[in-house]
Amino acid sequence: MATWADVHAIATALPEVTADDSGNAGGGQLDWRVHGKSFAWERPLRPRDLAELGATAPAGPILGLHVADLEAKDALLHGRPDVFFATSHFNGYKAVLVQLDLIEADELTEVVTDAWLARAPKRLAAAYLAR
């Protein structure tokens, strides 16, 4: 349901965000950053991911998102396993993968904003939340 244009509109509406299409190891994927820290990125599945996921591997576009902590990650993975997932590459890492074509716009706005809050400088995040 959501598109890369939706992600871009949501992410760039947040303060001090830059968008880049040269990131992620030079692969040309989309990447959104706040103060140089990536908080959302295009994350196509790699051969190792596809082998690991097997028949359950999603075919649509995949968005990577930072989360505040591993508890937030677990909440997303267990609360909406139809939308959020991870591979072993992300074990112990505060990030989830999102099946972009299965997430509603309001939920996408929430998780992209949460990802931004997790990576933004504390003062910038506090100013954003205070407004």
Buried (B, 14 or more C-beta within 10 A) or exposed (E): EBEEEBBBEBBEEBEEBEBBEEBBEEBEBBBBBBEEEBBBBBBEBEEEBEEBBEEEBBEEBBBBBBBEEEEBBEBBBEEBEEBBBBBEEBEEEBBBBBBBBBBEEEBBBEBBBBBBBBBBEEEBBEEBEEE
